[in-house]
Amino acid sequence: MDTEAQHTERDRSSRPEPEAAEDRSRFALAARVTQRVTDWLPGGWITLTLFTCLAFLLVLNTFVAQPFQIPSGSMEQGLRIGDRVLVNKLAYRFGAGPRRGDVVVFDGSGYFGDADYIKRVVGVGGDHVVCCDKKGRIEVNGRPVDETAFLYPGDTPSGVAFDVVVPGGRLFVLGDHRSDSSDSRDHLGSPGGGMIPVKEVIGRADWIIWPYAHWTRLTRPAAYARVPSAGASHG
């Protein structure tokens, strides 16, 4: 029997793998650094945990999702004053753009006023938006839009007539409570013609998260899903 070969094989198998040893070394180093930080911080592990949670929430609020409190009645009856919605900040980050019917939060500085606003997208770049047809409905690209499912009870689609073509990269937005909303209609003569640049959109409002009794998901109305693209409009 080749005992020398057996000993060599046992010796080789008993040695730690280089990668495993390196991983243990890194873990030990991270543990020592963490321990030094907790020793230095007043409150130790509790303080470190709080700082970690705060950092996570900051990253989440900056890049992923952000709560937004409804400041006025312009989006009633679906969104009431004081409701909090969760704004999806990733909705338009990967090539997708706002769609007709989306409820969006945007920075209105230089367009509506120095504040953040929440409105519904009625027209996107290239759309021909008209109010109103013979039945009092808004038309987008020649297709009348039935807004009764979300329009404030008793409101008409608009008390102001308009006929606009939305420039590329911009949005025509309206509040659901038309008689109590300052929106694109009120700024047609202002710089930008009342159209909000897509780049000023903070995100899409996807959920009502507070109060608990109002908890619901905000979906895109089917009426807007049936609107043809700008290139397929009919007169």
Order of alpha helices (4+ residues) and beta strands (2+ residues): alpha-alpha-alpha-beta-beta-beta-beta-beta-beta-beta-beta-beta-beta-beta-beta-alpha
